[in-house]
Structure formats: structure tokens, C-alpha cells
């Protein structure tokens, strides 16, 4: 009987500890657009920006490896990397700062975060402002359309 009570006490302790650990684990969901981005804490924004840029670089590398060096996918990966080469040179703090500035315009809050990052990278690499503004206007229209469809 003593072993049974001891075993039951250990089982209840383990369940309690597991439940407590599970509650403290953060529920991380990526922000879809600027409305969700501004609701994140500064730490969540930084972690998200760092993870996004690392994932972006890894995805380009995997395309190159999986497809082979002479495939169309490899040339697409190389071209994409060249076009957005600032991503590897921009820190997480700079990405967060750039997105904060970008989303400070209320008209931009409907733009998905991935597109906002691309726009920021184009701006930081000195691309033509007229082209960037056209991209922003198109992204606003598409973001607003997507938002209407979701509701």
C-alpha cells in the first residue's frame, strides 16, 4: 500500500509539473500584417525578425542544394539572394525598426509582414523610390482585399 501511495503521489506531481510547464510555454503565432505586428511586444518582434531572416537564408540555401547547381531553381535562388542581399546584412534590430517605421503609417497596416520586410529591404538597399511606392500601393490594395475576404 505504501508503494502505491508513493507511486500515486509521484504521478500527481509529474502531471502537475507538466501542466505548469505547458502553461508557461509561449504561444507564438506569426503576425499576418501590421495590425498584428503592432500588438507584439518588442521582444517578440525582435525574435520574429531574427527568425524570419534566418529562415529566409536557409530556404534559399535549401533550394540550391535540393535542385542542383544547374537547375532553374538554383538560378532563381541566386537571383533572389542578389536582389535581397541586404537581408543578410541587416540586423534584427534594424528590421524591427524598419517595420515599426513602415507600419506607423496606418494605411500600411493591411500589408502582410513578409511583403513589408521586402519593401524595407528594397528601401534600405537604395532601390528606386517610385518603384517602391508602386509596390506599396499594390500591397495596400491586395492586403485590403485579403482582409475583406477573411471577414
Secondary structure, DSSP 8 states (H G I E B T S, - for coil): -HHHHHHHHHHHHHHHHHHHHHHHS-------BHHHHTTS-HHHHHHHHHHHHHHHHHHHHHHHHHH-TTSHHHHHHHHHHHHTGGGGGS-HHHHHHHHHHHHTSGGGTTSBHHHHHHHHHHHHTT--HHHHHHHHHHHHHHHHHHHHHH-
